[in-house]
Amino acid sequence: MKNRIGFIMKIMVCFMLILPISGCWSRHELNSLSFVVGVGLDKAEKPGEIQLTTQVVKPGELKSSSAKNKSSESGTNAYWNIKKTGYLASEIIKDFSHESSHKLYFPHNQVLIFERKLAEEGMQPYIDTFIRDIETRFNVLVVVSEDRASEVLDVSTGLEKLPAINIAKLVETQKITSESPTVKLIDFIRRLMSKTTAPIAPLIRVTGEGNEKTLEVFGTAVFKHDKLVGELNKRETRGLLWVINEVKGGMINVASSSGDGTVSLEITRAKSKMTPVIQADTILIKIDIKAEGIVNSQSGSENIASPDIVFSLEKKLSAEIGKEIMAALKTARDLNSDIFGFGDSIYWKYPSEWKKLKMKWDEVFPDVEVALNIDTKLRSTGNISAPAVPAKE
Amino acid sequence: MRLEKGIISSSQLMFLVAGYVLGSVLVAAFTNTVTKQYTWLVVLSGLAVSIPLALVYVALTRKFPGKDLVQINRIVYGPYLSKLVSALYIWFFCSIAGFMLAYLSQTIKDYMMPETPLFAICILFTCICAWTVRNGIEVLARTSVIFVMIIIFVILITFFLLLKDMELTNFLPFFDLSLKDFIQGTHIMMTLPFCEIVVFLMLFPYVNKGVETKKSVILGLLIGGGSILIDTVRNTAVLGVASTIMISPSIESVRLIDLAEIITRLEMLVITLLLIAMFIKVSVMYYGTVLGIARLCNLRSYRQLVLPIGSIIVSLSMMTFDSLAQSNDFATRTGPFFTLVFEFSPVITLLVAKIRKLPK
């Protein structure tokens, strides 16, 4: 008898267990969510207010295979930019519920765009919610735009249906030239939390008019704490990237040794190391750079495939890299913003001396001496050894 | 009279200890606010300090073979004082189970199910633990073997997937920690993850070969400590200074895994890890409480106590902390001292036993 009751109980429990399988308490069905792929923050007209633009995906439009024709303008963009103004980003995000029938869903956000004017006033108050919120991720790319972020999020090139994805891929592609940094939110936070190292972010702007609008990434925005103080141009940016070991590729032109045209060299590999040396009262930062490159093109007719000429090209390449670094250093000194992380490197090696330096780092930084030791190797001359010209007699 | 019919082998004990220590793998993040990038160092020093204490626990159980903590207290402190000491211990086990449950449910609520009420998570989790405790020590020991292997596997795989994001400069400068912070960090590490194994004094009598207890406890501690070490090294190397402001650095660092945009968003692995590690920890504490009360009141079986104690643990976990800030504060300031009292008193028990020349 007892066994039978036990058996019936077990069966009943099994049936009851079916109920919780079917659903979950705080479920979010796919058709009640709006996927945010890009967020832009602009200064609003009223002082202290910001305008937040979020780009959400329209999944239905995304699927239609017919290539979208810009001229038809039938309103079939695969995205929808929602804009609202307010005082804090988190507040505005909640306010979007007045316009969007779907709940905004942030984990797939690709890019965070700050208008330059806003960044100049300080980003800390606005970036906080993107760090604190559970839904957001640290892989998000941080970008500063010269134009209004809402405009930038509206430029579609036709390669991607979603402008935000386009921007994210554009920023990632910059490693081909190493003339613009790729900054993820986690890198930005780490620099923001450092006492001396200044955050950086790539700069973006809209070029062209009307339907011909495209985006261009140019140079680096330089911050001091959370405020934008200046910018580096493309060449200076690569100078910075050489020092912080972020160069992945790029082209450098040097004059050929016989004065006959220029030789274009491509960087294939780069590695750098920073070592501070404190002697008496002077601070010296030693920067060792090892780079490898190949000959990419040549405008003259000289046969450069000889060890001597390769050696002189390597010399010139080293000098060119040195110039780039010095250019970046000069701008950083002018802006008094330690983008290279010299302060941190001193702290890592000389923690006790750093305690004294920490207080007056702003005065010390412009006078820090830098010694460069650049070692370059040209590994190959490409498919050909000599240019396609008639052999010289 | 044996309250528990089950017997566990010494290797099962090793896994049980390892799993128990690993239950605090995410709790270790509390020290990040104190010790910054040197958490790995205090994990090592905490482990080193806790091994002598673990040896004391083993020595105590060797001195009184086949006796658990309540019985040992009765022999050493006499019939009246021992009741008080044992009752305090039982309260300690019960409250730690409650705190752990509170931490677990708060984390799950924060990172997975923000709209689910806390008690739903607590009750479901405690139901599983209650079921395990009712089935006895053997079941718990056998599951722990599998679970510990899963946990170690997850920790290792996330470590290797994050290798490319690691920066060794995050550990520099090598040692720039004030002595006070170092001692505080070591103290937290020693008391919270490692020395809470004092509850195993309730379990030692059920190990089949008493002689090997020492070896398995030390090995278990080393396995658990080693895994916590790998976890903290990973977090610091990946997040750097940012790990000091994160509520849960493990989840945040694993979130950064991005292997060719295919293997991404693995943070659920960490939550799973937390869930199964906490299962072992809460179950052992729960088991210790139930067994202790049964022994204290001279009951013939502990089974009828399982559900009432479970409901006490659930309500304790709901009542103790109002917010994660409170539980963080408890873990860094009050908790280590609260637990140290109980973790250190077996040493006194051993000394008293030596002085009174017990057992006769």
Interface residues (C-beta under 8 A of the other chain):
Chain A: C24 W25 S26 P107 I134 R137 F138 N139 I186 I189 R190 M193 S194 D344 Y347 W348 K349 Y350 P351
Chain B: D110 Y111 M113 P114 E115 T116 A120 T169 L172 P173 D176 L239 G240 V241 A242 I245 E252 R255 L256 D258 R265
